[in-house]
Amino acid sequence: MLNVLDFNLIKLIKVIIKILYIFTLDHMFFTLITSEMDPASKTMIEYLQENKKFKEIKKFYFTSSLYDNISMYISKNPLIYAESIDALCNKTDALIFLSRHQSKSKIPSSYQTKVVQ
C-alpha cells in the first residue's frame, strides 16, 4: 500500500519525466541542480541514474546518453546555499532545482508544465 509520501514522489517523478520530454524538444541546454542533503532530491538523483542513464563525467557533474542537452550537478550542500552555482554551470541556458518545497499554509500547488513559444 502506498503512503502519502510515496504517492507524492511518484507524482514528482512523473513531472520530471514531462519536463525532460519538453526540454528535448528545444535546442537549449539545461542543468538539473540537486543536493545530497535533500531527501526528495536524493530520490530524484537515484531515479535519474537508474532509469535515465545519468553517469558522472567529472566530480559532481553528470550527463545522460539519452539527453544531450541536459546535465545534472549534485551539490554536497543544501540547495538554499547554492549561491555560485551559475558559475559552475556556465554553459547552460537554464538551471532547474530538484527539491521538495512546502508552503507555510500547507496548501498544495498544482503541477503544470507547458511549452512557452
Secondary structure, DSSP 4 states (H G I P E B T S, - for coil): ---HHHHHHHHHHHHHHHHHHHHHTSS--EEEEEETT-HHHHHHHHHHHHHS-EEEEETTEEEESS-TTEEEEEESS-GGG-TTHHHHTTT-SEEEE------TT-PPPP-------
